[in-house]
Amino acid sequence: MEVIRIAPRGYCHGVVEAIRLAKRVSAERGATEPIAMLGYLVHNEHVTDELAKSGVRLVDADDRMAGLDQIGSGTVIFTAHGISPAIVATAKARHLNVVDATCSDVTRTHDLIRSLTDDGFHVVYIGKRGHPEPEGATGVAPEHTTLIETVDEVDRLDFPPGTRLAVTCQTTLSLWDTQTIINRLRTRFPDIEVHNEICRATQERQEAAVTAAASVDCVVVVGSPRSSNSVRLVQVVSERAGKPAFLVDTADDLDPAWFGSVRRVGVTSGASTPTQLTRAVIATLEALPGAPTPG
């Protein structure tokens, strides 16, 4: 089978920096104090397992403040997705050593929300409920931020007359879904100030996947089901390019039945997917027989 390697794919700069930071902290402090990460550093279990081997314990809880209660001493690492200022303040008050691995793109969004709300705006934040990035971002100014997830929710928004509104978003959403929501917001609130914060890595990977899908029979996305950007890659290939797309965590998840009529398959990977996993998927696909050429 012919495999088309879609680029860019794999680690983004925020993931690289977060992993590098966590490993450095483990090397410097692991022998003298416990180290825990509050949630998955990045949304890939293989990265988490690797960090665990170096002494970084995972503390995973739907409520991160409750998760913080499980860390009694030592160092706490906040994940690449960002964290609520209230949790940072609580950790410092408990005399934990705080290490912030928040992606610089997410930090920029936090700074934007802080600036907007300080200037008197109410922020409509587009994001996935239950994902740690929106939890951290809306925690910057919770009394002045409203989280929405779908275009239908725009029609249910209700603000007092004269409210100054701005919109921003999670960095790993679908480009096209987010623009649809922003367009509806502009229709309902013509004066809303727009700040589309989908990061460059997300944009480039989605655009490349959709473009490449035009010349292949299907696309395989290597990534964790926890990973928002990996899930969005599957979504945009299916919805925007109209091609079958499959999410696999490892090569073991590949089902040969998916490829019975496939001659060319595109492969990409989420921004938190280790390169060796994608290489193994490509090798497995290349070993599969391609569908015969018609005629």
VENCORWO-V522132 format. One line per field, one symbol per residue. ss: DSSP state (H for helix, E for strand, - for the rest). phi: phi as a letter, one per 30 degrees, with the letter a starting at -180 (. if undefined). psi: psi as a letter, one per 40 degrees, with the letter a starting at -180 (. if undefined). A space follows every 10 residues. Layout:
BEGIN
ss->???
phi->???
psi->???
END
This chain:
BEGIN
ss->-EEEE----- --HHHHHHHH HHHHHHHHH- ----EEEE-- ----HHHHHH HHH--EEEE- ---HHHHH-- ----EEEE-- ----HHHHHH HHH---EEEE ---HHHHHHH HHHHHHHH-- -EEEEE---- -HHHHHHH-- -HHHEEEE-- HHHH------ ----EEEEE- ----HHHHHH HHHHHHHH-- --EE-----H HHHHHHHHHH HHH----EEE EE-----HHH HHHHHHHHHH H--EEEEE-- HHH--HHHH- ---EEEEEE- ----HHHHHH HHHHHH---- -----
phi->.dccddbdai ecdddeddde ddddddddbe dcadbbcdjd ebdadddddd dddcjcddcc bdcddddddd cdaicccddd djbdeddedd ddddiddcbc ceedddedde dddddddddj dcccccacdi ddddeddddd bedbbbcbbb dddedcdbbe eiddcbbbad dcddeddddd ddddddddbe cdccbdcedd ddeddddddd ddddcbdabc cclddddedd dddddddddd cicdbbcbdb ddddceddce cccbbcbbad dccdeddddd dddddddddd dddei
psi->hhhhhhiiia hidddddddd dddddddded eeiihihgih dighdddddd dddeehhhhh idhdddddee hdiahhhiie eiihdddddd dddefihhhh ehiddddddd ddddddddee ihhhhhihhe iddddddded gdefhhhidi ddddeeihii hehhiihaii efihdddddd ddddddddgd ehhhghehid dddddddddd ddddeidihh hhiiedhddd dddddddddd efiihhhidi deehhddded fhdhhihiii eehidddddd ddddddeihi iihi.
END
